[in-house]
Amino acid sequence: MWVMMGSVAVAALYLVSVLFAFRAAATARTAQGSVGWVVFLLALPFAAVPAYLFLGHHRLRGYIISRREARQVVEALRDFAARNAPDPERTRVNLAPFEYCANMPAISGNGAELLIDGAAAFDAMFAAIDAAHSYVLVQFYIIRNDALGRAFQDRLIAAAARGVRVRVMTDAVGSFGLPSRYFARLRAAGVDVAHRKRSRAPRFRFQINYRNHRKSLIVDGETGFTGGFNVGDEYMGRKPAYGAWRDTHVRLRGPVVSQLQLIFLEDWHWITGDANGDMTDASPFADLNWNAPPDRADATGLIVATGPGDETETGGLLFFSAIAAAKKRVWIASPYFVPDTDIVSALRHAALRGVDVRLLVPERSDHWMPWLAAWAYFDGITEAGVRVFRYTSGFMHQKAFVVDDTIAAVGTTNLDNRSFRLNFEAMALFFDADFAGRVDAMLRADLENSYQMTAGIAEQSPFVRYGAPVARLFSPLL
């Protein structure tokens, strides 16, 4: 009997693996992903079936995009955008590809200030929270219960005590180690903490694969922050294993703050189901300010929020569009470099047509697998003329790029498959010479603390030579 039951179980497992293989072939986001899953499922079903349940990635068909539902908000934003359309003579960039990725129009009247490294970023964010008079919206991938995390918690509780409405949202994977008492203290002080009220997708697979990697802080609908920082001591350079932590945030003013706020609303809606599409008085977000005053800097920009709920690969398309727009140079800083073939081809093509293409990556690692996989890509791009620089003054975690003297961005998107296809990300993108000049100066300073990589993978240690090709096999998940 036991033998028969075992045979039935094995047969059922193989049947499930075949069904999953058909599903992977039909729904995986890339051909490489389809082939990888099909081979894995059919060759090693005992390992592949559990892995597919947790890691098999497809588009989130059920993801409810709030901008399609919050009609009053969207109409108001589009009307404001029409009245403040960018001047084509000043922009000198084809905005269409970037607006397509964002599903929102570029708009003038914005201000953007770079916040370089932890002290500048958190001093600015803490000051904004202390000055809040109506509400504070908080979203971070990681919040830790350490010195910085508790200082951040204290600031939010103090704001709530003044009568400010505070809403906090974190990612279940990124903040997995955050104890429940951290949230309990916030709730006891009157802070609204997002929690799942109804299932929108298989919970565990969503939490493991579809991570919300965005970092946003919005105060009174007038000031916004986004970039590479999470809330933890290592981001202040307090962890010896990482050394000095090199990162960049950006403080936003003007209409792009309303765009960042709309992205927050989407994510809150997905997690909790609390958003009301018509923004009536019954909505928990009826008190939001959607009319951020224009900033005197008058920069043209938009928030490009991408993720697995999009119909197309908007994360990769954003970087492809930026690289394709480059006439003289494109400089990209990213802590991880595990790109898809489209981005590799775009970088190579840009270098071959004479564009100054520079990629800034860290010498140190905080995650060994993507660090190792990156080595499998360096030879292919440097052969075409791309210059790879390795940052040596601590760990570099910033996500930024500058194109010519006209386009620059700072945000949360890494140059890897996970950011392109699996994570929810956001980049503050500007078509403005002044902002591009500031990003240029920042990256030049970083390059002074870097060295250009000239040795190929064949000249590296055995760990890199033999480990990189193996790590690259996992690139669809890194």
C-alpha positions in Angstrom: 0.0 0.0 0.0 2.8 2.4 1.0 4.6 1.7 -2.3 1.4 2.4 -4.2 0.8 5.7 -2.3 4.4 6.7 -3.0 4.0 6.0 -6.7 0.8 8.0 -6.8 2.5 10.9 -5.0 5.4 10.8 -7.4 3.1 10.7 -10.4 1.1 13.6 -9.0 4.3 15.6 -8.5 5.4 15.0 -12.1 1.9 16.0 -13.4 2.1 19.2 -11.4 5.6 19.9 -12.7 4.3 19.5 -16.3 1.3 21.8 -15.6 3.7 24.4 -14.1 6.0 24.0 -17.1 3.1 24.9 -19.4 2.2 27.8 -17.3 5.8 29.1 -17.2 6.1 28.8 -21.0 2.9 30.8 -21.4 3.3 33.5 -18.8 7.0 34.0 -17.8 8.1 37.6 -18.5 11.1 36.6 -20.7 11.9 33.8 -23.1 15.0 33.1 -21.0 12.8 32.8 -17.9 10.4 30.4 -19.7 13.2 28.1 -20.8 14.9 28.2 -17.4 11.7 27.3 -15.6 10.6 24.6 -18.1 14.0 22.8 -17.9 14.1 23.1 -14.1 10.6 21.8 -13.6 10.9 18.9 -16.0 14.4 17.9 -14.9 14.2 18.3 -11.1 10.5 18.4 -10.1 11.1 17.7 -6.5 13.1 20.9 -6.1 11.5 22.9 -8.9 7.9 22.7 -7.9 8.3 24.2 -4.4 10.7 26.8 -5.9 8.1 27.7 -8.6 5.4 28.2 -6.0 7.5 30.8 -4.2 9.6 32.3 -7.0 7.7 31.8 -10.3 7.2 35.3 -11.5 4.6 36.6 -13.8 2.7 39.9 -14.2 0.4 40.8 -11.4 -2.8 40.7 -13.4 -4.7 41.5 -10.2 -2.7 44.5 -9.3 -5.2 47.4 -9.0 -3.7 50.6 -10.3 -5.2 53.4 -8.3 -4.5 56.0 -10.9 -7.1 54.3 -13.1 -9.6 54.5 -10.3 -8.9 57.8 -8.5 -10.4 59.7 -11.4 -10.8 63.1 -9.7 -7.1 63.0 -8.7 -5.9 61.9 -12.1 -8.0 64.5 -13.9 -6.8 67.2 -11.6 -3.1 66.2 -12.1 -3.6 66.0 -15.9 -5.3 69.3 -16.0 -2.5 70.8 -14.0 0.0 69.2 -16.3 -1.7 70.6 -19.4 -1.5 74.1 -17.8 2.1 73.6 -16.9 3.4 71.7 -19.9 7.2 71.9 -20.4 8.6 74.3 -22.9 9.9 72.2 -25.9 12.7 74.8 -26.5 14.0 74.3 -23.0 13.5 70.5 -22.7 15.2 69.5 -26.0 14.4 65.8 -25.3 11.8 63.5 -26.7 9.7 63.0 -23.6 7.4 60.3 -25.1 9.4 57.2 -24.1 9.8 58.4 -20.5 6.1 59.4 -20.2 5.1 56.0 -21.6 7.2 54.3 -18.8 5.7 56.6 -16.2 2.1 56.5 -17.5 2.1 60.2 -16.5 3.1 63.4 -18.2 6.3 65.3 -17.6 5.5 68.6 -15.9 7.4 71.9 -15.3 7.6 73.9 -12.1 9.7 71.5 -10.0 12.6 71.7 -7.7 15.0 68.9 -6.9 17.8 69.0 -4.3 20.4 66.2 -4.0 20.9 64.8 -0.5 24.3 63.1 -0.5 25.0 60.5 2.2 23.1 59.7 5.3 23.5 62.8 7.5 22.2 65.1 4.8 19.3 62.8 3.8 18.0 62.1 7.3 18.6 65.6 8.6 16.4 66.8 5.8 13.7 64.1 6.2 13.6 64.6 10.0 13.3 68.4 9.6 10.4 67.9 7.1 8.6 65.6 9.5 9.1 68.1 12.4 7.6 70.9 10.2 4.6 68.9 9.1 1.3 70.5 9.8 -1.3 68.2 8.1 0.1 64.7 7.2 3.2 62.6 6.6 3.3 59.6 4.2 6.1 57.1 4.8 7.2 54.2 2.7 10.5 52.3 3.0 11.6 48.9 1.8 13.6 48.5 5.1 13.0 49.9 8.5 15.2 48.6 11.3 14.7 48.6 15.1 18.1 50.2 15.7 19.2 53.6 16.7 18.2 55.3 13.4 15.0 53.3 13.2 14.0 54.3 16.7 14.9 58.0 16.1 12.7 57.8 13.0 9.9 56.2 15.0 10.2 59.0 17.7 9.8 61.7 15.0 6.7 60.1 13.6 5.1 59.7 17.1 5.9 63.3 17.9 4.2 64.4 14.7 1.1 62.3 15.5 1.0 63.9 19.0 0.8 67.3 17.3 -2.3 66.2 15.4 -0.5 65.3 12.1 -1.9 62.3 10.3 0.9 59.8 9.8 0.7 56.7 7.6 3.5 54.2 7.4 4.1 51.3 4.9 7.0 48.9 4.7 7.8 45.8 2.6 7.2 42.4 4.3 10.5 41.0 3.0 12.7 44.0 3.4 11.5 44.7 7.0 11.1 41.0 7.9 13.2 41.4 11.0 11.3 44.4 12.3 9.6 43.3 15.6 5.8 43.7 15.9 6.4 45.9 19.0 7.8 48.6 16.6 4.5 48.8 14.8 2.5 48.4 18.0 4.2 51.5 19.5 3.4 53.5 16.3 -0.3 52.4 16.4 -0.6 53.2 20.1 0.5 56.7 19.2 -2.2 57.0 16.5 0.0 56.3 13.5 -1.8 54.4 10.7 0.3 51.4 9.7 -0.6 49.6 6.5 -1.4 45.9 6.9 -3.0 43.4 4.5 -6.8 43.3 4.8 -7.5 41.1 2.0 -5.5 38.9 -0.3 -4.8 40.3 -3.8 -2.3 37.6 -4.8 -0.7 34.5 -3.3 0.7 36.1 -0.2 3.9 34.2 0.3 5.0 34.4 -3.4 4.2 38.1 -3.5 6.2 38.8 -0.3 9.2 36.8 -1.5 9.2 37.8 -5.2 7.2 41.0 -5.7 9.0 43.3 -3.3 8.1 46.9 -2.9 11.5 48.5 -3.1 10.3 52.1 -3.1 11.4 54.6 -0.6 9.2 57.7 -0.3 8.4 60.3 2.3 5.8 62.9 1.5 4.9 65.9 3.8 1.7 67.9 3.4 1.7 67.2 -0.3 4.3 69.9 -0.8 7.7 68.2 -0.1 8.7 64.7 -1.2 11.8 62.5 -0.8 12.9 59.4 -2.7 16.2 57.7 -3.4 18.4 54.9 -2.2 18.2 55.2 1.6 16.3 52.9 3.9 16.0 53.4 7.6 18.8 51.6 9.4 22.1 52.3 11.0 24.2 50.9 8.1 22.8 53.7 5.9 24.5 56.2 8.3 27.8 54.3 7.9 27.6 52.8 11.4 28.2 49.2 10.3 32.0 48.4 10.0 31.3 45.6 7.5 30.2 48.1 4.9 32.3 51.1 5.9 31.2 54.5 4.8 27.8 54.1 3.1 27.6 56.1 -0.1 24.0 56.9 -1.1 21.8 59.6 -2.6 18.3 60.8 -1.9 16.5 63.7 -3.5 14.2 66.3 -2.0 11.4 67.3 -4.3 9.2 70.3 -4.5 6.4 71.2 -7.0 4.0 69.0 -9.0 6.2 65.9 -9.0 5.3 65.6 -5.3 1.7 64.9 -6.3 2.9 62.2 -8.7 5.0 60.6 -5.9 1.9 60.9 -3.6 -0.2 59.1 -6.2 2.3 56.2 -6.3 2.0 56.0 -2.5 -1.7 55.8 -2.9 -1.5 53.0 -5.4 0.7 50.9 -3.1 -1.5 51.6 0.0 -4.5 50.6 -2.0 -2.8 47.3 -3.1 -1.8 46.3 0.4 -4.9 47.4 2.4 -7.8 48.0 -0.1 -8.4 51.2 1.8 -8.3 53.7 -1.1 -11.6 55.0 -2.5 -11.6 55.6 -6.2 -13.7 58.8 -6.2 -11.7 60.4 -3.3 -15.0 61.3 -1.5 -15.1 62.4 2.1 -15.4 58.7 3.1 -12.0 58.0 1.7 -9.1 57.7 4.2 -7.1 59.9 1.7 -9.7 62.6 1.3 -7.4 65.0 3.2 -4.5 64.8 0.8 -3.2 68.0 -0.9 -3.0 67.5 -4.7 -1.9 71.1 -5.5 1.7 71.4 -4.7 2.8 74.9 -5.6 5.4 75.3 -8.4 9.0 75.7 -7.4 11.0 78.6 -8.6 13.6 76.2 -10.1 11.0 75.4 -12.7 12.6 72.0 -13.7 10.7 69.7 -16.0 10.4 66.2 -14.5 8.2 63.3 -13.6 8.2 60.2 -11.3 8.7 57.0 -13.2 7.2 54.2 -11.1 7.6 50.7 -12.5 6.8 47.2 -11.4 5.4 43.8 -12.2 1.9 45.2 -12.5 2.8 47.1 -15.7 1.8 45.6 -19.0 5.3 46.1 -20.5 8.8 46.0 -19.1 8.9 49.6 -18.1 11.8 49.3 -15.7 14.2 48.2 -18.4 12.6 50.4 -21.0 13.4 53.5 -18.8 17.1 52.7 -18.8 17.0 51.7 -22.5 15.3 55.0 -23.4 17.9 57.0 -21.4 20.8 55.2 -23.0 19.3 55.6 -26.5 18.8 59.3 -25.9 22.5 59.8 -25.2 24.5 61.8 -27.8 27.7 62.5 -25.8 27.6 60.6 -22.6 25.6 58.4 -20.2 27.0 57.7 -16.7 25.1 55.2 -14.5 25.7 54.5 -10.8 24.2 51.2 -9.5 25.2 48.9 -6.7 24.1 45.9 -8.7 24.7 45.1 -12.4 22.8 42.0 -13.5 21.2 43.4 -16.7 19.0 41.8 -19.4 20.3 41.4 -23.0 18.5 44.6 -24.1 20.4 46.8 -21.7 23.7 45.1 -22.5 23.1 45.7 -26.2 22.1 49.3 -25.5 25.2 50.0 -23.5 27.4 48.3 -26.1 25.7 50.2 -29.0 26.1 53.6 -27.3 29.8 53.0 -26.7 30.3 51.8 -30.2 28.8 55.0 -31.6 31.2 57.1 -29.6 29.1 57.9 -26.5 31.1 58.2 -23.2 29.5 55.3 -21.3 30.6 54.8 -17.7 29.2 52.4 -15.2 30.0 53.0 -11.5 29.6 49.9 -9.2 30.9 49.2 -5.7 34.1 47.3 -5.0 32.5 46.0 -1.8 29.5 43.7 -1.7 26.4 43.6 0.6 24.9 40.6 -1.4 27.4 38.1 -2.8 25.2 36.6 -5.5 24.5 39.7 -7.6 28.0 41.0 -6.9 29.4 37.8 -8.3 27.0 37.6 -11.3 28.0 41.1 -12.4 31.5 39.8 -13.3 29.9 37.6 -16.0 28.8 40.8 -17.8 31.8 43.1 -17.5 33.9 41.6 -20.3 31.1 41.9 -22.9 30.5 45.6 -22.3 34.1 46.7 -21.8 35.1 45.1 -25.0 32.7 47.5 -26.8 34.2 50.5 -25.0 32.1 50.8 -21.8 34.2 52.0 -19.0 33.5 50.3 -15.6 34.6 52.0 -12.4 34.7 50.4 -9.0 34.0 52.6 -6.0 36.4 51.9 -3.2 35.5 54.4 -0.4 33.0 52.2 1.4 29.9 50.7 0.0 28.1 52.5 -2.8 24.3 52.0 -2.9 23.1 55.0 -4.9 20.9 54.6 -8.0 21.5 57.5 -10.3 22.3 58.4 -13.9 23.0 61.4 -16.1 22.6 61.7 -19.9 24.5 64.4 -21.8 23.7 67.7 -20.0 20.0 67.4 -20.2 18.6 64.3 -18.3 19.3 63.0 -14.8 17.6 60.7 -12.4 17.8 59.5 -8.8 15.7 56.8 -7.2 15.4 53.2 -6.2 15.9 51.2 -9.4 19.0 49.1 -9.7 20.5 48.0 -13.0 19.3 44.4 -12.6 16.6 42.0 -13.6 14.9 42.2 -10.2 14.4 45.9 -10.3 13.3 45.7 -14.0 10.8 42.9 -13.6 10.1 41.8 -10.0 10.3 44.9 -7.8 8.1 48.0 -7.5 10.5 50.9 -8.0 10.5 54.6 -8.5 12.9 57.1 -10.2 12.7 60.9 -9.9 13.6 61.9 -13.5 14.4 65.4 -14.6 15.0 67.0 -18.0 16.9 70.0 -16.6 20.4 71.3 -17.2 20.9 72.6 -13.7 19.9 69.3 -12.0 21.9 67.3 -14.6 24.9 69.5 -13.7 24.5 68.7 -10.0 24.3 65.0 -10.7 27.3 65.3 -12.9 29.4 67.0 -10.2 28.3 64.3 -7.7 29.3 61.4 -10.0 32.6 63.1 -10.8 33.4 63.2 -7.1 32.5 59.5 -6.8 34.7 58.7 -9.8 37.6 60.3 -7.9 37.1 57.6 -5.3 37.0 54.8 -7.8 39.4 53.0 -10.2 38.7 52.0 -13.7 38.5 48.2 -14.1 40.9 46.9 -16.8 41.4 43.3 -15.8 38.9 40.8 -17.3 37.3 37.9 -15.6 40.1 35.5 -16.7 42.5 37.5 -14.5 40.3 37.3 -11.4 40.5 34.9 -8.5 39.1 31.3 -9.0 36.1 32.3 -6.9 35.2 34.9 -9.4 36.2 33.0 -12.5 34.2 29.9 -11.7 31.5 31.5 -9.5 30.4 34.3 -11.9 29.0 32.0 -14.7 27.1 30.0 -12.1 25.7 33.1 -10.4 24.6 34.4 -13.8 22.3 31.4 -14.2 20.2 33.0 -11.4 20.1 36.4 -13.1 16.3 36.4 -13.7 15.9 36.3 -9.9 18.7 38.6 -8.8 
